[in-house]
Amino acid sequence: MSSRLSREKINFLARRILDSLFENDQIEFLDEPNEIRLNIVRSIEDELKLYESLEKKAIEKIHSQKKAVEEGSREWEILFRKYYNEELTKLGKIFE
């Protein structure tokens, strides 16, 4: 389920974010641009790792079902979304 971003795409996103921050005259920068970009890259990577771990937890819950559920089936997809959203809710990433 994971749609892992390549290092190149993460760097591209980080540069775009940094560029848009530089366009805002109300933001004062205390670090060098490259250091800020590297922090943005780390933040994106940390978020991706978090969501990957949530996916793994959801999949583990599906595999722990008494009844075997075939991966890719409609039932599997429904359970995955349910368990994934439960994990997001625990983190406060979804506001109901």
Distance bins in CASP14 RR format, pairs under 12 A and 6 or more apart:
PFRMAT RR
TARGET T0000
AUTHOR 0000-0000-0000
RMODE 2
METHOD distances of the structure
MODEL  1
1 51 0 0 0 0 1 0 0 0 0 0 0
1 52 0 0 0 0 1 0 0 0 0 0 0
1 54 0 0 0 0 0 1 0 0 0 0 0
1 55 1 0 1 0 0 0 0 0 0 0 0
1 56 0 0 0 0 1 0 0 0 0 0 0
1 57 0 0 0 0 0 1 0 0 0 0 0
1 58 0 0 0 0 1 0 0 0 0 0 0
1 59 1 0 0 1 0 0 0 0 0 0 0
1 62 0 0 0 0 0 1 0 0 0 0 0
1 71 0 0 0 0 1 0 0 0 0 0 0
1 72 0 0 0 0 1 0 0 0 0 0 0
1 76 0 0 0 0 0 1 0 0 0 0 0
1 77 0 0 0 0 1 0 0 0 0 0 0
1 80 1 0 0 1 0 0 0 0 0 0 0
1 81 0 0 0 0 1 0 0 0 0 0 0
1 83 0 0 0 0 0 1 0 0 0 0 0
1 84 0 0 0 0 1 0 0 0 0 0 0
2 48 0 0 0 0 1 0 0 0 0 0 0
2 49 0 0 0 0 0 1 0 0 0 0 0
2 50 0 0 0 0 0 1 0 0 0 0 0
2 51 1 0 0 1 0 0 0 0 0 0 0
2 52 1 0 1 0 0 0 0 0 0 0 0
2 53 0 0 0 0 0 1 0 0 0 0 0
2 54 0 0 0 0 0 1 0 0 0 0 0
2 55 1 0 1 0 0 0 0 0 0 0 0
2 56 0 0 0 0 1 0 0 0 0 0 0
2 58 0 0 0 0 0 1 0 0 0 0 0
2 59 0 0 0 0 0 1 0 0 0 0 0
2 80 0 0 0 0 0 1 0 0 0 0 0
2 84 0 0 0 0 0 1 0 0 0 0 0
3 9 0 0 0 0 0 1 0 0 0 0 0
3 48 0 0 0 0 1 0 0 0 0 0 0
3 51 0 0 0 0 1 0 0 0 0 0 0
3 52 0 0 0 0 1 0 0 0 0 0 0
3 55 0 0 0 0 0 1 0 0 0 0 0
4 10 0 0 0 0 1 0 0 0 0 0 0
4 44 0 0 0 0 0 1 0 0 0 0 0
4 45 0 0 0 0 0 1 0 0 0 0 0
4 48 1 0 0 1 0 0 0 0 0 0 0
4 49 0 0 0 0 1 0 0 0 0 0 0
4 51 0 0 0 0 1 0 0 0 0 0 0
4 52 1 0 0 1 0 0 0 0 0 0 0
4 55 0 0 0 0 0 1 0 0 0 0 0
5 11 0 0 0 0 1 0 0 0 0 0 0
5 12 0 0 0 0 1 0 0 0 0 0 0
5 13 1 0 0 1 0 0 0 0 0 0 0
5 14 0 0 0 0 0 1 0 0 0 0 0
5 41 0 0 0 0 0 1 0 0 0 0 0
5 44 1 0 0 1 0 0 0 0 0 0 0
5 45 0 0 0 0 1 0 0 0 0 0 0
5 47 0 0 0 0 0 1 0 0 0 0 0
5 48 1 0 0 1 0 0 0 0 0 0 0
5 49 0 0 0 0 0 1 0 0 0 0 0
5 51 0 0 0 0 0 1 0 0 0 0 0
5 52 0 0 0 0 0 1 0 0 0 0 0
6 12 0 0 0 0 1 0 0 0 0 0 0
6 13 0 0 0 0 0 1 0 0 0 0 0
6 44 0 0 0 0 0 1 0 0 0 0 0
6 45 0 0 0 0 0 1 0 0 0 0 0
6 48 0 0 0 0 0 1 0 0 0 0 0
7 13 0 0 0 0 0 1 0 0 0 0 0
7 14 0 0 0 0 0 1 0 0 0 0 0
7 41 0 0 0 0 1 0 0 0 0 0 0
7 44 0 0 0 0 0 1 0 0 0 0 0
7 45 0 0 0 0 1 0 0 0 0 0 0
7 48 0 0 0 0 0 1 0 0 0 0 0
8 14 0 0 0 0 0 1 0 0 0 0 0
8 15 0 0 0 0 0 1 0 0 0 0 0
8 41 0 0 0 0 0 1 0 0 0 0 0
9 15 0 0 0 0 0 1 0 0 0 0 0
9 16 0 0 0 0 0 1 0 0 0 0 0
9 41 0 0 0 0 0 1 0 0 0 0 0
9 44 0 0 0 0 1 0 0 0 0 0 0
9 45 0 0 0 0 0 1 0 0 0 0 0
9 48 0 0 0 0 0 1 0 0 0 0 0
10 16 0 0 0 0 0 1 0 0 0 0 0
10 17 0 0 0 0 0 1 0 0 0 0 0
10 37 0 0 0 0 0 1 0 0 0 0 0
10 38 0 0 0 0 0 1 0 0 0 0 0
10 40 0 0 0 0 1 0 0 0 0 0 0
10 41 1 0 1 0 0 0 0 0 0 0 0
10 42 0 0 0 0 1 0 0 0 0 0 0
10 43 0 0 0 0 1 0 0 0 0 0 0
10 44 1 0 1 0 0 0 0 0 0 0 0
10 45 1 0 0 1 0 0 0 0 0 0 0
10 46 0 0 0 0 0 1 0 0 0 0 0
10 47 0 0 0 0 0 1 0 0 0 0 0
10 48 1 0 0 1 0 0 0 0 0 0 0
10 49 0 0 0 0 0 1 0 0 0 0 0
11 17 0 0 0 0 0 1 0 0 0 0 0
11 18 0 0 0 0 0 1 0 0 0 0 0
11 34 0 0 0 0 0 1 0 0 0 0 0
11 37 1 0 0 1 0 0 0 0 0 0 0
11 38 0 0 0 0 1 0 0 0 0 0 0
11 40 0 0 0 0 1 0 0 0 0 0 0
11 41 1 0 0 1 0 0 0 0 0 0 0
11 42 0 0 0 0 0 1 0 0 0 0 0
11 44 0 0 0 0 1 0 0 0 0 0 0
11 45 0 0 0 0 0 1 0 0 0 0 0
12 18 0 0 0 0 0 1 0 0 0 0 0
12 19 0 0 0 0 0 1 0 0 0 0 0
12 37 0 0 0 0 0 1 0 0 0 0 0
12 40 0 0 0 0 0 1 0 0 0 0 0
12 41 0 0 0 0 0 1 0 0 0 0 0
12 44 0 0 0 0 0 1 0 0 0 0 0
13 19 0 0 0 0 0 1 0 0 0 0 0
13 20 0 0 0 0 0 1 0 0 0 0 0
13 37 0 0 0 0 0 1 0 0 0 0 0
13 40 1 0 0 1 0 0 0 0 0 0 0
13 41 0 0 0 0 1 0 0 0 0 0 0
13 43 0 0 0 0 0 1 0 0 0 0 0
13 44 1 0 0 1 0 0 0 0 0 0 0
13 45 0 0 0 0 0 1 0 0 0 0 0
13 47 0 0 0 0 0 1 0 0 0 0 0
13 48 0 0 0 0 0 1 0 0 0 0 0
14 20 0 0 0 0 0 1 0 0 0 0 0
14 21 0 0 0 0 0 1 0 0 0 0 0
14 33 0 0 0 0 0 1 0 0 0 0 0
14 34 0 0 0 0 0 1 0 0 0 0 0
14 35 0 0 0 0 0 1 0 0 0 0 0
14 36 0 0 0 0 1 0 0 0 0 0 0
14 37 1 0 1 0 0 0 0 0 0 0 0
14 38 1 0 0 1 0 0 0 0 0 0 0
14 39 0 0 0 0 1 0 0 0 0 0 0
14 40 1 0 1 0 0 0 0 0 0 0 0
14 41 1 0 1 0 0 0 0 0 0 0 0
14 42 0 0 0 0 1 0 0 0 0 0 0
14 43 0 0 0 0 1 0 0 0 0 0 0
14 44 1 0 0 1 0 0 0 0 0 0 0
14 45 0 0 0 0 1 0 0 0 0 0 0
15 21 0 0 0 0 0 1 0 0 0 0 0
15 22 0 0 0 0 0 1 0 0 0 0 0
15 33 0 0 0 0 1 0 0 0 0 0 0
15 34 0 0 0 0 0 1 0 0 0 0 0
15 36 0 0 0 0 0 1 0 0 0 0 0
15 37 1 0 0 1 0 0 0 0 0 0 0
15 38 0 0 0 0 0 1 0 0 0 0 0
15 40 0 0 0 0 1 0 0 0 0 0 0
15 41 0 0 0 0 1 0 0 0 0 0 0
15 44 0 0 0 0 0 1 0 0 0 0 0
16 22 0 0 0 0 0 1 0 0 0 0 0
16 23 0 0 0 0 0 1 0 0 0 0 0
16 37 0 0 0 0 0 1 0 0 0 0 0
16 40 0 0 0 0 1 0 0 0 0 0 0
16 41 0 0 0 0 0 1 0 0 0 0 0
16 44 0 0 0 0 0 1 0 0 0 0 0
17 23 0 0 0 0 0 1 0 0 0 0 0
17 24 0 0 0 0 0 1 0 0 0 0 0
17 27 0 0 0 0 0 1 0 0 0 0 0
17 33 0 0 0 0 0 1 0 0 0 0 0
17 36 0 0 0 0 1 0 0 0 0 0 0
17 37 0 0 0 0 1 0 0 0 0 0 0
17 39 0 0 0 0 0 1 0 0 0 0 0
17 40 1 0 1 0 0 0 0 0 0 0 0
17 41 0 0 0 0 1 0 0 0 0 0 0
17 43 0 0 0 0 1 0 0 0 0 0 0
17 44 0 0 0 0 1 0 0 0 0 0 0
18 24 0 0 0 0 0 1 0 0 0 0 0
18 27 0 0 0 0 0 1 0 0 0 0 0
18 29 0 0 0 0 1 0 0 0 0 0 0
18 31 0 0 0 0 0 1 0 0 0 0 0
18 32 0 0 0 0 0 1 0 0 0 0 0
18 33 1 0 0 1 0 0 0 0 0 0 0
18 34 0 0 0 0 1 0 0 0 0 0 0
18 35 0 0 0 0 0 1 0 0 0 0 0
18 36 1 0 1 0 0 0 0 0 0 0 0
18 37 1 0 1 0 0 0 0 0 0 0 0
18 38 0 0 0 0 0 1 0 0 0 0 0
18 39 0 0 0 0 1 0 0 0 0 0 0
18 40 1 0 0 1 0 0 0 0 0 0 0
18 41 0 0 0 0 1 0 0 0 0 0 0
18 43 0 0 0 0 0 1 0 0 0 0 0
18 44 0 0 0 0 0 1 0 0 0 0 0
19 33 0 0 0 0 1 0 0 0 0 0 0
19 36 0 0 0 0 0 1 0 0 0 0 0
19 37 0 0 0 0 1 0 0 0 0 0 0
19 40 0 0 0 0 0 1 0 0 0 0 0
20 27 0 0 0 0 1 0 0 0 0 0 0
20 40 0 0 0 0 0 1 0 0 0 0 0
21 27 1 0 1 0 0 0 0 0 0 0 0
21 28 0 0 0 0 0 1 0 0 0 0 0
21 29 1 0 0 1 0 0 0 0 0 0 0
21 31 0 0 0 0 0 1 0 0 0 0 0
21 33 0 0 0 0 1 0 0 0 0 0 0
21 36 1 0 0 1 0 0 0 0 0 0 0
21 37 0 0 0 0 1 0 0 0 0 0 0
21 39 0 0 0 0 0 1 0 0 0 0 0
21 40 0 0 0 0 1 0 0 0 0 0 0
22 28 0 0 0 0 0 1 0 0 0 0 0
22 29 1 0 0 1 0 0 0 0 0 0 0
22 33 1 0 0 1 0 0 0 0 0 0 0
22 36 0 0 0 0 1 0 0 0 0 0 0
22 37 0 0 0 0 0 1 0 0 0 0 0
27 36 0 0 0 0 0 1 0 0 0 0 0
28 36 0 0 0 0 0 1 0 0 0 0 0
29 35 0 0 0 0 1 0 0 0 0 0 0
29 36 1 0 0 1 0 0 0 0 0 0 0
29 37 0 0 0 0 0 1 0 0 0 0 0
29 39 0 0 0 0 0 1 0 0 0 0 0
30 36 0 0 0 0 1 0 0 0 0 0 0
30 39 0 0 0 0 0 1 0 0 0 0 0
31 37 0 0 0 0 1 0 0 0 0 0 0
31 38 0 0 0 0 1 0 0 0 0 0 0
31 39 1 0 0 1 0 0 0 0 0 0 0
31 40 0 0 0 0 0 1 0 0 0 0 0
32 38 0 0 0 0 1 0 0 0 0 0 0
32 39 0 0 0 0 0 1 0 0 0 0 0
33 39 0 0 0 0 0 1 0 0 0 0 0
33 40 0 0 0 0 0 1 0 0 0 0 0
34 40 0 0 0 0 0 1 0 0 0 0 0
34 41 0 0 0 0 0 1 0 0 0 0 0
35 41 0 0 0 0 0 1 0 0 0 0 0
35 42 0 0 0 0 0 1 0 0 0 0 0
36 42 0 0 0 0 0 1 0 0 0 0 0
36 43 0 0 0 0 0 1 0 0 0 0 0
37 43 0 0 0 0 0 1 0 0 0 0 0
37 44 0 0 0 0 0 1 0 0 0 0 0
38 44 0 0 0 0 0 1 0 0 0 0 0
38 45 0 0 0 0 0 1 0 0 0 0 0
39 45 0 0 0 0 0 1 0 0 0 0 0
39 46 0 0 0 0 0 1 0 0 0 0 0
40 46 0 0 0 0 0 1 0 0 0 0 0
40 47 0 0 0 0 0 1 0 0 0 0 0
41 47 0 0 0 0 0 1 0 0 0 0 0
41 48 0 0 0 0 0 1 0 0 0 0 0
42 48 0 0 0 0 0 1 0 0 0 0 0
42 49 0 0 0 0 0 1 0 0 0 0 0
43 49 0 0 0 0 0 1 0 0 0 0 0
43 50 0 0 0 0 0 1 0 0 0 0 0
44 50 0 0 0 0 0 1 0 0 0 0 0
44 51 0 0 0 0 0 1 0 0 0 0 0
45 51 0 0 0 0 0 1 0 0 0 0 0
45 52 0 0 0 0 0 1 0 0 0 0 0
46 52 0 0 0 0 0 1 0 0 0 0 0
46 53 0 0 0 0 0 1 0 0 0 0 0
47 53 0 0 0 0 0 1 0 0 0 0 0
47 54 0 0 0 0 0 1 0 0 0 0 0
47 91 0 0 0 0 0 1 0 0 0 0 0
47 93 0 0 0 0 1 0 0 0 0 0 0
48 54 0 0 0 0 0 1 0 0 0 0 0
48 55 0 0 0 0 0 1 0 0 0 0 0
49 55 0 0 0 0 0 1 0 0 0 0 0
49 56 0 0 0 0 0 1 0 0 0 0 0
50 56 0 0 0 0 0 1 0 0 0 0 0
50 57 0 0 0 0 0 1 0 0 0 0 0
50 84 0 0 0 0 0 1 0 0 0 0 0
50 87 0 0 0 0 1 0 0 0 0 0 0
50 88 0 0 0 0 1 0 0 0 0 0 0
50 90 0 0 0 0 0 1 0 0 0 0 0
50 91 1 0 0 1 0 0 0 0 0 0 0
50 92 0 0 0 0 0 1 0 0 0 0 0
50 93 0 0 0 0 1 0 0 0 0 0 0
51 57 0 0 0 0 0 1 0 0 0 0 0
51 58 0 0 0 0 0 1 0 0 0 0 0
51 84 0 0 0 0 1 0 0 0 0 0 0
51 87 0 0 0 0 1 0 0 0 0 0 0
51 88 0 0 0 0 1 0 0 0 0 0 0
51 91 0 0 0 0 1 0 0 0 0 0 0
51 93 0 0 0 0 1 0 0 0 0 0 0
52 58 0 0 0 0 0 1 0 0 0 0 0
52 59 0 0 0 0 0 1 0 0 0 0 0
52 84 0 0 0 0 0 1 0 0 0 0 0
52 87 0 0 0 0 0 1 0 0 0 0 0
53 59 0 0 0 0 0 1 0 0 0 0 0
53 60 0 0 0 0 0 1 0 0 0 0 0
53 84 0 0 0 0 0 1 0 0 0 0 0
53 87 0 0 0 0 1 0 0 0 0 0 0
53 88 0 0 0 0 0 1 0 0 0 0 0
53 90 0 0 0 0 0 1 0 0 0 0 0
53 91 0 0 0 0 0 1 0 0 0 0 0
54 60 0 0 0 0 0 1 0 0 0 0 0
54 61 0 0 0 0 0 1 0 0 0 0 0
54 80 0 0 0 0 0 1 0 0 0 0 0
54 81 0 0 0 0 0 1 0 0 0 0 0
54 83 0 0 0 0 1 0 0 0 0 0 0
54 84 1 0 1 0 0 0 0 0 0 0 0
54 85 0 0 0 0 1 0 0 0 0 0 0
54 86 0 0 0 0 1 0 0 0 0 0 0
54 87 1 0 1 0 0 0 0 0 0 0 0
54 88 1 0 0 1 0 0 0 0 0 0 0
54 89 0 0 0 0 0 1 0 0 0 0 0
54 90 0 0 0 0 1 0 0 0 0 0 0
54 91 1 0 0 1 0 0 0 0 0 0 0
54 92 0 0 0 0 0 1 0 0 0 0 0
54 93 0 0 0 0 1 0 0 0 0 0 0
54 94 0 0 0 0 0 1 0 0 0 0 0
55 61 0 0 0 0 0 1 0 0 0 0 0
55 62 0 0 0 0 0 1 0 0 0 0 0
55 80 0 0 0 0 1 0 0 0 0 0 0
55 81 0 0 0 0 0 1 0 0 0 0 0
55 83 0 0 0 0 1 0 0 0 0 0 0
55 84 1 0 0 1 0 0 0 0 0 0 0
55 85 0 0 0 0 0 1 0 0 0 0 0
55 87 0 0 0 0 1 0 0 0 0 0 0
55 88 0 0 0 0 0 1 0 0 0 0 0
56 62 0 0 0 0 0 1 0 0 0 0 0
56 63 0 0 0 0 0 1 0 0 0 0 0
56 80 0 0 0 0 0 1 0 0 0 0 0
56 83 0 0 0 0 0 1 0 0 0 0 0
56 84 0 0 0 0 0 1 0 0 0 0 0
56 87 0 0 0 0 1 0 0 0 0 0 0
57 63 0 0 0 0 0 1 0 0 0 0 0
57 64 0 0 0 0 0 1 0 0 0 0 0
57 80 0 0 0 0 0 1 0 0 0 0 0
57 83 1 0 0 1 0 0 0 0 0 0 0
57 84 0 0 0 0 1 0 0 0 0 0 0
57 85 0 0 0 0 0 1 0 0 0 0 0
57 86 0 0 0 0 1 0 0 0 0 0 0
57 87 1 0 1 0 0 0 0 0 0 0 0
57 88 0 0 0 0 0 1 0 0 0 0 0
57 90 0 0 0 0 1 0 0 0 0 0 0
57 91 0 0 0 0 0 1 0 0 0 0 0
58 64 0 0 0 0 0 1 0 0 0 0 0
58 65 0 0 0 0 0 1 0 0 0 0 0
58 69 0 0 0 0 0 1 0 0 0 0 0
58 71 0 0 0 0 0 1 0 0 0 0 0
58 76 0 0 0 0 0 1 0 0 0 0 0
58 77 0 0 0 0 0 1 0 0 0 0 0
58 78 0 0 0 0 0 1 0 0 0 0 0
58 79 1 0 0 1 0 0 0 0 0 0 0
58 80 1 0 1 0 0 0 0 0 0 0 0
58 81 0 0 0 0 1 0 0 0 0 0 0
58 82 0 0 0 0 1 0 0 0 0 0 0
58 83 1 1 0 0 0 0 0 0 0 0 0
58 84 1 0 1 0 0 0 0 0 0 0 0
58 85 0 0 0 0 1 0 0 0 0 0 0
58 86 1 0 0 1 0 0 0 0 0 0 0
58 87 1 0 0 1 0 0 0 0 0 0 0
58 88 0 0 0 0 1 0 0 0 0 0 0
58 90 0 0 0 0 0 1 0 0 0 0 0
59 65 0 0 0 0 0 1 0 0 0 0 0
59 69 0 0 0 0 0 1 0 0 0 0 0
59 71 0 0 0 0 1 0 0 0 0 0 0
59 72 0 0 0 0 0 1 0 0 0 0 0
59 76 0 0 0 0 1 0 0 0 0 0 0
59 77 0 0 0 0 0 1 0 0 0 0 0
59 79 0 0 0 0 1 0 0 0 0 0 0
59 80 1 0 0 1 0 0 0 0 0 0 0
59 81 0 0 0 0 0 1 0 0 0 0 0
59 83 0 0 0 0 1 0 0 0 0 0 0
59 84 0 0 0 0 1 0 0 0 0 0 0
59 87 0 0 0 0 0 1 0 0 0 0 0
60 79 0 0 0 0 0 1 0 0 0 0 0
60 80 0 0 0 0 0 1 0 0 0 0 0
60 83 0 0 0 0 1 0 0 0 0 0 0
60 84 0 0 0 0 0 1 0 0 0 0 0
60 87 0 0 0 0 0 1 0 0 0 0 0
61 69 0 0 0 0 0 1 0 0 0 0 0
61 76 0 0 0 0 0 1 0 0 0 0 0
61 79 1 0 0 1 0 0 0 0 0 0 0
61 80 0 0 0 0 1 0 0 0 0 0 0
61 81 0 0 0 0 0 1 0 0 0 0 0
61 82 0 0 0 0 1 0 0 0 0 0 0
61 83 1 0 1 0 0 0 0 0 0 0 0
61 84 0 0 0 0 1 0 0 0 0 0 0
61 85 0 0 0 0 0 1 0 0 0 0 0
61 86 0 0 0 0 1 0 0 0 0 0 0
61 87 0 0 0 0 1 0 0 0 0 0 0
62 68 0 0 0 0 1 0 0 0 0 0 0
62 69 1 0 1 0 0 0 0 0 0 0 0
62 70 0 0 0 0 0 1 0 0 0 0 0
62 71 1 0 0 1 0 0 0 0 0 0 0
62 72 0 0 0 0 0 1 0 0 0 0 0
62 73 0 0 0 0 0 1 0 0 0 0 0
62 75 0 0 0 0 1 0 0 0 0 0 0
62 76 1 0 0 1 0 0 0 0 0 0 0
62 77 0 0 0 0 1 0 0 0 0 0 0
62 78 0 0 0 0 1 0 0 0 0 0 0
62 79 1 0 1 0 0 0 0 0 0 0 0
62 80 1 0 0 1 0 0 0 0 0 0 0
62 81 0 0 0 0 0 1 0 0 0 0 0
62 82 0 0 0 0 1 0 0 0 0 0 0
62 83 1 0 0 1 0 0 0 0 0 0 0
62 84 0 0 0 0 0 1 0 0 0 0 0
62 86 0 0 0 0 0 1 0 0 0 0 0
63 69 0 0 0 0 1 0 0 0 0 0 0
63 70 0 0 0 0 0 1 0 0 0 0 0
63 71 0 0 0 0 1 0 0 0 0 0 0
63 76 0 0 0 0 0 1 0 0 0 0 0
63 79 0 0 0 0 0 1 0 0 0 0 0
63 80 0 0 0 0 0 1 0 0 0 0 0
63 83 0 0 0 0 0 1 0 0 0 0 0
64 79 0 0 0 0 0 1 0 0 0 0 0
64 83 0 0 0 0 0 1 0 0 0 0 0
65 71 0 0 0 0 0 1 0 0 0 0 0
65 75 0 0 0 0 1 0 0 0 0 0 0
65 76 0 0 0 0 1 0 0 0 0 0 0
65 79 1 0 0 1 0 0 0 0 0 0 0
65 80 0 0 0 0 0 1 0 0 0 0 0
65 82 0 0 0 0 0 1 0 0 0 0 0
65 83 0 0 0 0 0 1 0 0 0 0 0
67 73 0 0 0 0 0 1 0 0 0 0 0
67 75 0 0 0 0 1 0 0 0 0 0 0
67 76 0 0 0 0 0 1 0 0 0 0 0
67 79 0 0 0 0 0 1 0 0 0 0 0
68 75 0 0 0 0 0 1 0 0 0 0 0
68 76 0 0 0 0 0 1 0 0 0 0 0
68 79 0 0 0 0 0 1 0 0 0 0 0
69 75 1 0 1 0 0 0 0 0 0 0 0
69 76 1 0 1 0 0 0 0 0 0 0 0
69 77 0 0 0 0 1 0 0 0 0 0 0
69 78 0 0 0 0 1 0 0 0 0 0 0
69 79 1 0 0 1 0 0 0 0 0 0 0
69 80 0 0 0 0 1 0 0 0 0 0 0
69 82 0 0 0 0 0 1 0 0 0 0 0
69 83 0 0 0 0 0 1 0 0 0 0 0
70 76 1 0 0 1 0 0 0 0 0 0 0
70 77 0 0 0 0 0 1 0 0 0 0 0
70 79 0 0 0 0 0 1 0 0 0 0 0
71 77 0 0 0 0 1 0 0 0 0 0 0
71 79 0 0 0 0 0 1 0 0 0 0 0
71 80 0 0 0 0 1 0 0 0 0 0 0
72 78 0 0 0 0 0 1 0 0 0 0 0
72 79 0 0 0 0 0 1 0 0 0 0 0
72 80 0 0 0 0 1 0 0 0 0 0 0
73 79 0 0 0 0 1 0 0 0 0 0 0
73 80 0 0 0 0 0 1 0 0 0 0 0
74 80 0 0 0 0 0 1 0 0 0 0 0
74 81 0 0 0 0 0 1 0 0 0 0 0
75 81 0 0 0 0 0 1 0 0 0 0 0
75 82 0 0 0 0 0 1 0 0 0 0 0
76 82 0 0 0 0 0 1 0 0 0 0 0
76 83 0 0 0 0 0 1 0 0 0 0 0
76 84 0 0 0 0 0 1 0 0 0 0 0
77 83 0 0 0 0 0 1 0 0 0 0 0
77 84 0 0 0 0 0 1 0 0 0 0 0
78 84 0 0 0 0 0 1 0 0 0 0 0
78 85 0 0 0 0 0 1 0 0 0 0 0
79 85 0 0 0 0 0 1 0 0 0 0 0
79 86 0 0 0 0 0 1 0 0 0 0 0
80 86 0 0 0 0 0 1 0 0 0 0 0
80 87 0 0 0 0 0 1 0 0 0 0 0
81 87 0 0 0 0 0 1 0 0 0 0 0
81 88 0 0 0 0 0 1 0 0 0 0 0
81 94 0 0 0 0 0 1 0 0 0 0 0
82 88 0 0 0 0 0 1 0 0 0 0 0
82 89 0 0 0 0 0 1 0 0 0 0 0
83 89 0 0 0 0 0 1 0 0 0 0 0
83 90 0 0 0 0 0 1 0 0 0 0 0
84 90 0 0 0 0 0 1 0 0 0 0 0
84 91 0 0 0 0 0 1 0 0 0 0 0
84 93 0 0 0 0 0 1 0 0 0 0 0
84 94 0 0 0 0 1 0 0 0 0 0 0
85 91 0 0 0 0 0 1 0 0 0 0 0
85 92 0 0 0 0 0 1 0 0 0 0 0
85 93 0 0 0 0 1 0 0 0 0 0 0
85 94 1 0 0 1 0 0 0 0 0 0 0
85 95 0 0 0 0 0 1 0 0 0 0 0
85 96 0 0 0 0 1 0 0 0 0 0 0
86 92 0 0 0 0 0 1 0 0 0 0 0
86 93 0 0 0 0 0 1 0 0 0 0 0
86 94 0 0 0 0 1 0 0 0 0 0 0
86 96 0 0 0 0 0 1 0 0 0 0 0
87 93 0 0 0 0 1 0 0 0 0 0 0
87 94 0 0 0 0 1 0 0 0 0 0 0
88 94 1 0 1 0 0 0 0 0 0 0 0
88 95 0 0 0 0 1 0 0 0 0 0 0
88 96 0 0 0 0 0 1 0 0 0 0 0
89 95 0 0 0 0 1 0 0 0 0 0 0
89 96 1 0 0 1 0 0 0 0 0 0 0
END
